[in-house]
Amino acid sequence: MDSIKVFAPATVANVVCGYDILGFAIDEPGDEIILTKNNSNKIAITKIEGDGGKLPKHPEKNVVSHVIRLFLEKINSTQGIDIELYKKMPLNSGMGSSAASSVVALVAINELMEKPFSRQELLPLAMEGERIACGNAHADNVAPALLGGLVLVRSYEPLDALKLPYPKDLSVVSVHPHVDVPTGEARKIIKERISLKSAVQQWGNIAGLVAGFCTNDLALVSRSLEDVIIEPVRAMLIPYFYEMKQLALDNGAIGFGISGSGPSVFALCEKKEIAEVISLKIKELLNQKNIESESFVTKINDEGARVIN
């Protein structure tokens, strides 16, 4: 095989209360990549589409070429690779754009080189892509994009990420307001110290959320989708966040929160019909406030990155 095309999905990191340890993949949007072997012993980015000219084509500065180089070094290969990247999701959106790029590149090169690594073994390399993208090698986006479904990062040292059960018929609303909230800046404003009272409340919500997903107890999931540490700080960066949240809850959402570091937001819904109503109403609200947006009504993606051809 000399060429391959792969898709990697967008993700919702944190899932409200699980900062840096919980995330799930969604069916759409996502990124696509085409890798082709060449005889130059060099990695070259030949095309990038959908980024508005914002992403660097220099192989030392782009996430996709960076993780491919790390992969080839790991298997002691000098194989040359031509890269075509098709960004089909917004940058700096809180939907795991850099994670999708890392994952789509690694799954593609792994397949092209006859699969020397499992998906779990690719995870540390994908995290290195996150390190150069936003300065922090977190896994709550790359793990679900790689593994699919709902993922818990139990530990970073040693790395331990595992898929959790969840109700398969849930619908997800993902809305991206066209406002700028860079991931690095959103991390800087988070408090380094919190009270024990807040920590205990957050731990209870995380445990309740995991238990609710595992037992299909949507009422417990709803009660547990509360963040007393990160959301109150980051919500200040997202215009009309609490208005969107109240609108979603009033129209039947199980829960609502910030997707990753924002500005995208998401709602979990029991039925697609509820999700479609919420999507429409949030877009109408943002339109009234003269904020452009795009929204997706989708489901949790249980497969993760996949080969297209």
DODOZA-907406 format. One record per residue (C-alpha): residue in three letters; chain; x, y, z. Coordinates in pm, 1 decimal. Layout:
BEGIN
node aa->ALA&ch->A&xx->X&yy->Y&zz->Z
...
***
This chain:
BEGIN
node aa->MET&ch->A&xx->0.0&yy->0.0&zz->0.0
node aa->ASP&ch->A&xx->143.7&yy->335.0&zz->-108.9
node aa->SER&ch->A&xx->-139.9&yy->573.5&zz->-20.6
node aa->ILE&ch->A&xx->-420.5&yy->595.2&zz->235.2
node aa->LYS&ch->A&xx->-707.4&yy->826.0&zz->333.1
node aa->VAL&ch->A&xx->-825.7&yy->850.5&zz->696.2
node aa->PHE&ch->A&xx->-1092.7&yy->1043.5&zz->891.1
node aa->ALA&ch->A&xx->-1068.3&yy->1152.7&zz->1257.6
node aa->PRO&ch->A&xx->-1362.2&yy->1297.3&zz->1451.6
node aa->ALA&ch->A&xx->-1412.6&yy->1610.3&zz->1654.4
node aa->THR&ch->A&xx->-1435.1&yy->1564.0&zz->2029.1
node aa->VAL&ch->A&xx->-1595.9&yy->1712.6&zz->2339.1
node aa->ALA&ch->A&xx->-1332.1&yy->1731.9&zz->2612.7
node aa->ASN&ch->A&xx->-1394.2&yy->1763.8&zz->2987.5
node aa->VAL&ch->A&xx->-1766.6&yy->1672.6&zz->2960.6
node aa->VAL&ch->A&xx->-1836.0&yy->1961.0&zz->3200.1
node aa->CYS&ch->A&xx->-1681.7&yy->1840.0&zz->3528.0
node aa->GLY&ch->A&xx->-1402.9&yy->1607.6&zz->3408.5
node aa->TYR&ch->A&xx->-1128.5&yy->1859.1&zz->3329.7
node aa->ASP&ch->A&xx->-847.3&yy->1687.1&zz->3133.4
node aa->ILE&ch->A&xx->-976.2&yy->1338.2&zz->3223.0
node aa->LEU&ch->A&xx->-1305.2&yy->1289.6&zz->3033.2
node aa->GLY&ch->A&xx->-1395.6&yy->1327.5&zz->2667.9
node aa->PHE&ch->A&xx->-1606.8&yy->1176.8&zz->2392.1
node aa->ALA&ch->A&xx->-1587.1&yy->1167.0&zz->2013.7
node aa->ILE&ch->A&xx->-1873.9&yy->1284.5&zz->1793.0
node aa->ASP&ch->A&xx->-1975.9&yy->1171.7&zz->1445.5
node aa->GLU&ch->A&xx->-1920.2&yy->1511.8&zz->1286.6
node aa->PRO&ch->A&xx->-1735.0&yy->1726.7&zz->1202.5
node aa->GLY&ch->A&xx->-1383.0&yy->1587.9&zz->1158.3
node aa->ASP&ch->A&xx->-1058.6&yy->1602.1&zz->962.0
node aa->GLU&ch->A&xx->-936.1&yy->1396.2&zz->667.7
node aa->ILE&ch->A&xx->-582.9&yy->1322.4&zz->553.5
node aa->ILE&ch->A&xx->-422.2&yy->1152.9&zz->254.8
node aa->LEU&ch->A&xx->-71.6&yy->1013.6&zz->301.3
node aa->THR&ch->A&xx->136.1&yy->894.2&zz->7.9
node aa->LYS&ch->A&xx->479.0&yy->734.9&zz->19.8
node aa->ASN&ch->A&xx->756.2&yy->913.9&zz->-170.1
node aa->ASN&ch->A&xx->1118.5&yy->830.1&zz->-251.8
node aa->SER&ch->A&xx->1277.0&yy->1145.7&zz->-109.6
node aa->ASN&ch->A&xx->1315.4&yy->1026.2&zz->251.8
node aa->LYS&ch->A&xx->1147.2&yy->1353.1&zz->349.8
node aa->ILE&ch->A&xx->812.9&yy->1449.6&zz->500.7
node aa->ALA&ch->A&xx->637.6&yy->1713.0&zz->288.6
node aa->ILE&ch->A&xx->302.6&yy->1886.2&zz->331.4
node aa->THR&ch->A&xx->178.0&yy->1923.3&zz->-25.4
node aa->LYS&ch->A&xx->-171.7&yy->2055.5&zz->44.9
node aa->ILE&ch->A&xx->-382.1&yy->2199.0&zz->327.1
node aa->GLU&ch->A&xx->-744.8&yy->2291.1&zz->265.6
node aa->GLY&ch->A&xx->-1010.2&yy->2432.0&zz->497.3
node aa->ASP&ch->A&xx->-777.7&yy->2625.3&zz->730.5
node aa->GLY&ch->A&xx->-807.3&yy->2965.3&zz->567.4
node aa->GLY&ch->A&xx->-431.2&yy->2971.1&zz->518.2
node aa->LYS&ch->A&xx->-367.0&yy->2975.5&zz->894.8
node aa->LEU&ch->A&xx->-176.1&yy->2649.6&zz->937.0
node aa->PRO&ch->A&xx->196.9&yy->2629.0&zz->857.9
node aa->LYS&ch->A&xx->314.0&yy->2401.5&zz->577.7
node aa->HIS&ch->A&xx->668.0&yy->2380.1&zz->714.7
node aa->PRO&ch->A&xx->707.8&yy->2018.6&zz->836.2
node aa->GLU&ch->A&xx->879.5&yy->2128.5&zz->1158.0
node aa->LYS&ch->A&xx->588.0&yy->2349.5&zz->1260.1
node aa->ASN&ch->A&xx->274.3&yy->2155.1&zz->1169.3
node aa->VAL&ch->A&xx->112.0&yy->1904.3&zz->1406.5
node aa->VAL&ch->A&xx->52.2&yy->1639.0&zz->1139.1
node aa->SER&ch->A&xx->409.1&yy->1631.7&zz->1009.7
node aa->HIS&ch->A&xx->544.8&yy->1651.6&zz->1365.2
node aa->VAL&ch->A&xx->367.0&yy->1338.0&zz->1486.5
node aa->ILE&ch->A&xx->444.0&yy->1151.2&zz->1162.8
node aa->ARG&ch->A&xx->812.9&yy->1229.2&zz->1213.9
node aa->LEU&ch->A&xx->793.2&yy->1103.4&zz->1574.9
node aa->PHE&ch->A&xx->623.0&yy->784.8&zz->1452.3
node aa->LEU&ch->A&xx->885.4&yy->715.1&zz->1183.3
node aa->GLU&ch->A&xx->1167.9&yy->779.7&zz->1430.2
node aa->LYS&ch->A&xx->1007.3&yy->533.3&zz->1670.9
node aa->ILE&ch->A&xx->1012.6&yy->255.9&zz->1408.8
node aa->ASN&ch->A&xx->1357.1&yy->360.0&zz->1275.0
node aa->SER&ch->A&xx->1221.0&yy->437.3&zz->928.7
node aa->THR&ch->A&xx->1337.8&yy->696.9&zz->677.2
node aa->GLN&ch->A&xx->1029.3&yy->654.5&zz->459.0
node aa->GLY&ch->A&xx->933.9&yy->976.0&zz->278.1
node aa->ILE&ch->A&xx->571.8&yy->1088.9&zz->309.5
node aa->ASP&ch->A&xx->360.1&yy->1341.7&zz->118.1
node aa->ILE&ch->A&xx->73.2&yy->1485.5&zz->323.4
node aa->GLU&ch->A&xx->-260.9&yy->1630.5&zz->214.3
node aa->LEU&ch->A&xx->-464.3&yy->1765.3&zz->507.9
node aa->TYR&ch->A&xx->-831.3&yy->1857.5&zz->475.8
node aa->LYS&ch->A&xx->-952.1&yy->2056.8&zz->777.3
node aa->LYS&ch->A&xx->-1326.0&yy->2005.6&zz->797.3
node aa->MET&ch->A&xx->-1372.2&yy->2157.7&zz->1141.0
node aa->PRO&ch->A&xx->-1304.4&yy->2506.3&zz->1277.1
node aa->LEU&ch->A&xx->-967.3&yy->2596.5&zz->1429.9
node aa->ASN&ch->A&xx->-943.5&yy->2710.3&zz->1793.5
node aa->SER&ch->A&xx->-1302.2&yy->2599.6&zz->1842.1
node aa->GLY&ch->A&xx->-1286.5&yy->2377.9&zz->2149.5
node aa->MET&ch->A&xx->-1389.2&yy->2082.9&zz->1932.5
node aa->GLY&ch->A&xx->-1048.6&yy->1914.7&zz->1931.1
node aa->SER&ch->A&xx->-916.2&yy->2048.1&zz->1601.2
node aa->SER&ch->A&xx->-548.2&yy->1991.4&zz->1683.6
node aa->ALA&ch->A&xx->-630.6&yy->1652.5&zz->1834.8
node aa->ALA&ch->A&xx->-810.5&yy->1543.4&zz->1518.4
node aa->SER&ch->A&xx->-504.8&yy->1645.9&zz->1315.7
node aa->SER&ch->A&xx->-268.3&yy->1448.8&zz->1539.9
node aa->VAL&ch->A&xx->-490.1&yy->1143.5&zz->1543.2
node aa->VAL&ch->A&xx->-574.1&yy->1139.3&zz->1172.2
node aa->ALA&ch->A&xx->-202.1&yy->1161.5&zz->1087.7
node aa->LEU&ch->A&xx->-97.7&yy->884.8&zz->1328.7
node aa->VAL&ch->A&xx->-372.1&yy->641.7&zz->1234.4
node aa->ALA&ch->A&xx->-292.2&yy->697.9&zz->866.2
node aa->ILE&ch->A&xx->84.9&yy->648.3&zz->899.4
node aa->ASN&ch->A&xx->31.6&yy->346.1&zz->1126.0
node aa->GLU&ch->A&xx->-189.8&yy->183.6&zz->862.9
node aa->LEU&ch->A&xx->48.3&yy->280.6&zz->582.9
node aa->MET&ch->A&xx->341.6&yy->119.8&zz->766.3
node aa->GLU&ch->A&xx->151.4&yy->-205.3&zz->831.2
node aa->LYS&ch->A&xx->19.3&yy->-127.1&zz->1181.2
node aa->PRO&ch->A&xx->318.7&yy->-172.9&zz->1413.4
node aa->PHE&ch->A&xx->124.5&yy->-8.4&zz->1699.2
node aa->SER&ch->A&xx->-217.4&yy->-46.9&zz->1861.5
node aa->ARG&ch->A&xx->-441.8&yy->255.2&zz->1907.8
node aa->GLN&ch->A&xx->-345.1&yy->266.0&zz->2275.5
node aa->GLU&ch->A&xx->23.0&yy->268.8&zz->2180.5
node aa->LEU&ch->A&xx->-36.7&yy->565.5&zz->1946.7
node aa->LEU&ch->A&xx->-184.7&yy->773.2&zz->2228.7
node aa->PRO&ch->A&xx->143.2&yy->912.4&zz->2372.9
node aa->LEU&ch->A&xx->248.5&yy->1025.1&zz->2024.2
node aa->ALA&ch->A&xx->-86.9&yy->1197.3&zz->1971.6
node aa->MET&ch->A&xx->-40.5&yy->1378.4&zz->2302.6
node aa->GLU&ch->A&xx->289.1&yy->1517.3&zz->2172.7
node aa->GLY&ch->A&xx->92.3&yy->1676.6&zz->1891.4
node aa->GLU&ch->A&xx->-119.7&yy->1849.7&zz->2155.1
node aa->ARG&ch->A&xx->195.2&yy->1969.3&zz->2327.1
node aa->ILE&ch->A&xx->313.6&yy->2165.8&zz->2024.3
node aa->ALA&ch->A&xx->-40.3&yy->2284.4&zz->1941.7
node aa->CYS&ch->A&xx->-130.5&yy->2432.6&zz->2280.5
node aa->GLY&ch->A&xx->163.9&yy->2373.6&zz->2514.5
node aa->ASN&ch->A&xx->3.4&yy->2092.7&zz->2713.6
node aa->ALA&ch->A&xx->11.8&yy->1720.2&zz->2637.0
node aa->HIS&ch->A&xx->-340.6&yy->1643.3&zz->2754.9
node aa->ALA&ch->A&xx->-532.3&yy->1338.0&zz->2634.8
node aa->ASP&ch->A&xx->-900.3&yy->1422.2&zz->2679.5
node aa->ASN&ch->A&xx->-934.9&yy->1506.4&zz->2308.5
node aa->VAL&ch->A&xx->-685.5&yy->1271.9&zz->2143.9
node aa->ALA&ch->A&xx->-791.1&yy->963.7&zz->2341.6
node aa->PRO&ch->A&xx->-1157.2&yy->965.4&zz->2230.1
node aa->ALA&ch->A&xx->-1057.2&yy->1065.0&zz->1875.8
node aa->LEU&ch->A&xx->-828.4&yy->759.7&zz->1865.9
node aa->LEU&ch->A&xx->-1035.5&yy->509.4&zz->2061.1
node aa->GLY&ch->A&xx->-1387.6&yy->635.4&zz->1998.1
node aa->GLY&ch->A&xx->-1671.8&yy->666.6&zz->2245.3
node aa->LEU&ch->A&xx->-1648.7&yy->807.5&zz->2596.2
node aa->VAL&ch->A&xx->-1298.6&yy->790.1&zz->2743.8
node aa->LEU&ch->A&xx->-1167.3&yy->832.8&zz->3096.4
node aa->VAL&ch->A&xx->-802.3&yy->925.2&zz->3140.8
node aa->ARG&ch->A&xx->-754.8&yy->765.1&zz->3482.7
node aa->SER&ch->A&xx->-387.9&yy->859.5&zz->3508.1
node aa->TYR&ch->A&xx->-124.1&yy->1050.8&zz->3311.4
node aa->GLU&ch->A&xx->180.0&yy->904.2&zz->3490.2
node aa->PRO&ch->A&xx->160.4&yy->623.3&zz->3402.7
node aa->LEU&ch->A&xx->-79.0&yy->687.2&zz->3115.5
node aa->ASP&ch->A&xx->-401.6&yy->491.7&zz->3160.2
node aa->ALA&ch->A&xx->-696.2&yy->569.1&zz->2930.4
node aa->LEU&ch->A&xx->-1003.7&yy->349.9&zz->2902.7
node aa->LYS&ch->A&xx->-1336.8&yy->351.2&zz->2723.2
node aa->LEU&ch->A&xx->-1650.2&yy->370.9&zz->2935.6
node aa->PRO&ch->A&xx->-2001.6&yy->245.4&zz->2864.2
node aa->TYR&ch->A&xx->-2263.5&yy->508.0&zz->2779.6
node aa->PRO&ch->A&xx->-2622.7&yy->517.4&zz->2647.5
node aa->LYS&ch->A&xx->-2579.4&yy->464.6&zz->2273.9
node aa->ASP&ch->A&xx->-2888.1&yy->659.3&zz->2165.7
node aa->LEU&ch->A&xx->-2786.1&yy->996.2&zz->2311.4
node aa->SER&ch->A&xx->-2780.7&yy->1292.8&zz->2076.3
node aa->VAL&ch->A&xx->-2527.7&yy->1573.6&zz->2096.8
node aa->VAL&ch->A&xx->-2568.2&yy->1938.5&zz->1999.5
node aa->SER&ch->A&xx->-2237.7&yy->2110.0&zz->1926.2
node aa->VAL&ch->A&xx->-2244.6&yy->2483.9&zz->1857.9
node aa->HIS&ch->A&xx->-1941.6&yy->2689.2&zz->1757.1
node aa->PRO&ch->A&xx->-1990.1&yy->3064.9&zz->1803.8
node aa->HIS&ch->A&xx->-1751.9&yy->3266.0&zz->1588.9
node aa->VAL&ch->A&xx->-1562.8&yy->3426.3&zz->1874.8
node aa->ASP&ch->A&xx->-1195.5&yy->3380.2&zz->1958.7
node aa->VAL&ch->A&xx->-1096.1&yy->3181.8&zz->2268.1
node aa->PRO&ch->A&xx->-743.0&yy->3041.7&zz->2216.0
node aa->THR&ch->A&xx->-679.9&yy->2720.9&zz->2412.0
node aa->GLY&ch->A&xx->-359.3&yy->2853.7&zz->2566.5
node aa->GLU&ch->A&xx->-533.0&yy->3164.3&zz->2697.2
node aa->ALA&ch->A&xx->-824.5&yy->2960.6&zz->2831.9
node aa->ARG&ch->A&xx->-576.4&yy->2750.3&zz->3030.7
node aa->LYS&ch->A&xx->-393.2&yy->3048.7&zz->3175.0
node aa->ILE&ch->A&xx->-698.0&yy->3185.5&zz->3357.2
node aa->ILE&ch->A&xx->-767.6&yy->2864.4&zz->3550.5
node aa->LYS&ch->A&xx->-692.7&yy->2883.4&zz->3921.9
node aa->GLU&ch->A&xx->-398.2&yy->2674.0&zz->4038.9
node aa->ARG&ch->A&xx->-543.6&yy->2634.7&zz->4389.9
node aa->ILE&ch->A&xx->-898.3&yy->2550.3&zz->4488.9
node aa->SER&ch->A&xx->-1075.4&yy->2491.1&zz->4817.7
node aa->LEU&ch->A&xx->-1120.0&yy->2141.2&zz->4954.9
node aa->LYS&ch->A&xx->-1495.6&yy->2200.8&zz->4956.2
node aa->SER&ch->A&xx->-1494.8&yy->2270.3&zz->4580.4
node aa->ALA&ch->A&xx->-1269.4&yy->1971.7&zz->4514.3
node aa->VAL&ch->A&xx->-1500.9&yy->1735.3&zz->4704.5
node aa->GLN&ch->A&xx->-1802.3&yy->1868.1&zz->4516.2
node aa->GLN&ch->A&xx->-1622.6&yy->1820.9&zz->4183.6
node aa->TRP&ch->A&xx->-1510.7&yy->1467.0&zz->4269.6
node aa->GLY&ch->A&xx->-1868.5&yy->1378.4&zz->4355.3
node aa->ASN&ch->A&xx->-1990.9&yy->1509.7&zz->4022.3
node aa->ILE&ch->A&xx->-1724.0&yy->1320.8&zz->3826.2
node aa->ALA&ch->A&xx->-1803.4&yy->995.7&zz->4007.3
node aa->GLY&ch->A&xx->-2175.0&yy->1051.0&zz->3959.7
node aa->LEU&ch->A&xx->-2130.3&yy->1126.6&zz->3590.3
node aa->VAL&ch->A&xx->-1927.9&yy->809.7&zz->3530.7
node aa->ALA&ch->A&xx->-2177.7&yy->602.9&zz->3730.7
node aa->GLY&ch->A&xx->-2468.6&yy->755.2&zz->3541.5
node aa->PHE&ch->A&xx->-2313.7&yy->679.2&zz->3202.1
node aa->CYS&ch->A&xx->-2225.1&yy->323.6&zz->3303.5
node aa->THR&ch->A&xx->-2573.8&yy->245.3&zz->3437.0
node aa->ASN&ch->A&xx->-2777.9&yy->440.8&zz->3177.3
node aa->ASP&ch->A&xx->-2913.1&yy->660.4&zz->3457.7
node aa->LEU&ch->A&xx->-2978.8&yy->983.8&zz->3269.6
node aa->ALA&ch->A&xx->-3118.5&yy->1158.3&zz->3576.4
node aa->LEU&ch->A&xx->-2787.0&yy->1095.3&zz->3753.3
node aa->VAL&ch->A&xx->-2594.8&yy->1212.3&zz->3445.5
node aa->SER&ch->A&xx->-2801.1&yy->1532.1&zz->3446.4
node aa->ARG&ch->A&xx->-2741.4&yy->1600.9&zz->3817.2
node aa->SER&ch->A&xx->-2369.3&yy->1536.1&zz->3774.8
node aa->LEU&ch->A&xx->-2312.8&yy->1763.9&zz->3473.9
node aa->GLU&ch->A&xx->-2203.0&yy->2047.6&zz->3700.7
node aa->ASP&ch->A&xx->-1862.0&yy->2215.7&zz->3712.8
node aa->VAL&ch->A&xx->-1778.8&yy->2431.9&zz->4014.2
node aa->ILE&ch->A&xx->-1412.6&yy->2490.1&zz->3924.6
node aa->ILE&ch->A&xx->-1344.1&yy->2549.0&zz->3552.8
node aa->GLU&ch->A&xx->-1675.1&yy->2656.4&zz->3397.7
node aa->PRO&ch->A&xx->-1731.2&yy->2963.8&zz->3618.1
node aa->VAL&ch->A&xx->-1396.4&yy->3102.8&zz->3499.8
node aa->ARG&ch->A&xx->-1407.0&yy->3005.7&zz->3132.8
node aa->ALA&ch->A&xx->-1771.5&yy->3104.7&zz->3089.0
node aa->MET&ch->A&xx->-1661.0&yy->3468.1&zz->3114.4
node aa->LEU&ch->A&xx->-1478.9&yy->3424.8&zz->2780.6
node aa->ILE&ch->A&xx->-1788.4&yy->3298.6&zz->2596.2
node aa->PRO&ch->A&xx->-2054.3&yy->3561.8&zz->2518.3
node aa->TYR&ch->A&xx->-2405.3&yy->3470.0&zz->2639.3
node aa->PHE&ch->A&xx->-2290.1&yy->3135.6&zz->2779.2
node aa->TYR&ch->A&xx->-2543.3&yy->3125.1&zz->3061.6
node aa->GLU&ch->A&xx->-2824.5&yy->3236.9&zz->2833.2
node aa->MET&ch->A&xx->-2741.2&yy->2947.6&zz->2597.8
node aa->LYS&ch->A&xx->-2721.8&yy->2707.2&zz->2891.2
node aa->GLN&ch->A&xx->-3059.1&yy->2808.0&zz->3031.4
node aa->LEU&ch->A&xx->-3216.3&yy->2790.6&zz->2687.7
node aa->ALA&ch->A&xx->-3085.5&yy->2435.3&zz->2637.9
node aa->LEU&ch->A&xx->-3200.7&yy->2315.5&zz->2979.7
node aa->ASP&ch->A&xx->-3542.1&yy->2478.3&zz->2938.6
node aa->ASN&ch->A&xx->-3587.1&yy->2286.9&zz->2612.5
node aa->GLY&ch->A&xx->-3507.2&yy->1942.9&zz->2750.7
node aa->ALA&ch->A&xx->-3128.5&yy->1901.4&zz->2746.8
node aa->ILE&ch->A&xx->-2985.8&yy->1648.9&zz->2992.4
node aa->GLY&ch->A&xx->-2694.7&yy->1885.3&zz->3045.5
node aa->PHE&ch->A&xx->-2500.3&yy->2168.9&zz->2886.6
node aa->GLY&ch->A&xx->-2143.8&yy->2290.1&zz->2904.4
node aa->ILE&ch->A&xx->-1830.9&yy->2423.2&zz->2740.3
node aa->SER&ch->A&xx->-1672.3&yy->2195.9&zz->2481.0
node aa->GLY&ch->A&xx->-1305.0&yy->2173.7&zz->2573.3
node aa->SER&ch->A&xx->-1169.4&yy->2522.5&zz->2631.0
node aa->GLY&ch->A&xx->-1444.9&yy->2685.8&zz->2423.2
node aa->PRO&ch->A&xx->-1585.6&yy->2883.4&zz->2260.7
node aa->SER&ch->A&xx->-1787.9&yy->2585.4&zz->2137.3
node aa->VAL&ch->A&xx->-2061.1&yy->2461.2&zz->2367.1
node aa->PHE&ch->A&xx->-2249.8&yy->2133.0&zz->2373.2
node aa->ALA&ch->A&xx->-2572.4&yy->1983.7&zz->2500.5
node aa->LEU&ch->A&xx->-2649.0&yy->1619.1&zz->2569.6
node aa->CYS&ch->A&xx->-3000.9&yy->1516.9&zz->2474.5
node aa->GLU&ch->A&xx->-3208.2&yy->1204.0&zz->2511.5
node aa->LYS&ch->A&xx->-3364.6&yy->1237.1&zz->2165.2
node aa->LYS&ch->A&xx->-3258.3&yy->1378.6&zz->1829.8
node aa->GLU&ch->A&xx->-3576.3&yy->1586.4&zz->1808.8
node aa->ILE&ch->A&xx->-3484.3&yy->1766.2&zz->2131.7
node aa->ALA&ch->A&xx->-3131.0&yy->1823.8&zz->2004.4
node aa->GLU&ch->A&xx->-3257.7&yy->1977.0&zz->1680.9
node aa->VAL&ch->A&xx->-3481.3&yy->2222.4&zz->1867.5
node aa->ILE&ch->A&xx->-3197.2&yy->2326.8&zz->2097.9
node aa->SER&ch->A&xx->-2958.5&yy->2368.6&zz->1806.8
node aa->LEU&ch->A&xx->-3204.1&yy->2595.3&zz->1628.0
node aa->LYS&ch->A&xx->-3282.9&yy->2804.1&zz->1934.9
node aa->ILE&ch->A&xx->-2917.5&yy->2859.6&zz->2027.1
node aa->LYS&ch->A&xx->-2837.1&yy->2968.5&zz->1673.4
node aa->GLU&ch->A&xx->-3134.4&yy->3205.7&zz->1681.0
node aa->LEU&ch->A&xx->-3011.9&yy->3353.6&zz->2009.7
node aa->LEU&ch->A&xx->-2661.8&yy->3408.8&zz->1872.5
node aa->ASN&ch->A&xx->-2801.3&yy->3558.1&zz->1552.0
node aa->GLN&ch->A&xx->-2999.8&yy->3807.8&zz->1759.5
node aa->LYS&ch->A&xx->-2672.3&yy->3904.4&zz->1930.1
node aa->ASN&ch->A&xx->-2499.6&yy->3943.5&zz->1590.1
node aa->ILE&ch->A&xx->-2273.1&yy->3643.3&zz->1650.9
node aa->GLU&ch->A&xx->-2230.3&yy->3402.6&zz->1360.8
node aa->SER&ch->A&xx->-2219.8&yy->3033.5&zz->1446.9
node aa->GLU&ch->A&xx->-2235.4&yy->2683.4&zz->1310.7
node aa->SER&ch->A&xx->-2401.5&yy->2389.7&zz->1479.3
node aa->PHE&ch->A&xx->-2405.4&yy->2013.2&zz->1448.0
node aa->VAL&ch->A&xx->-2666.4&yy->1767.8&zz->1568.5
node aa->THR&ch->A&xx->-2482.6&yy->1441.3&zz->1594.7
node aa->LYS&ch->A&xx->-2415.5&yy->1136.6&zz->1813.4
node aa->ILE&ch->A&xx->-2127.5&yy->1000.0&zz->2015.6
node aa->ASN&ch->A&xx->-1884.0&yy->831.4&zz->1774.8
node aa->ASP&ch->A&xx->-1793.6&yy->489.6&zz->1911.3
node aa->GLU&ch->A&xx->-1536.7&yy->403.6&zz->1640.4
node aa->GLY&ch->A&xx->-1294.7&yy->694.2&zz->1653.6
node aa->ALA&ch->A&xx->-1061.6&yy->752.9&zz->1358.4
node aa->ARG&ch->A&xx->-1128.3&yy->528.1&zz->1059.1
node aa->VAL&ch->A&xx->-977.2&yy->442.9&zz->723.1
node aa->ILE&ch->A&xx->-1183.2&yy->577.7&zz->433.8
node aa->ASN&ch->A&xx->-988.8&yy->405.3&zz->156.3
***
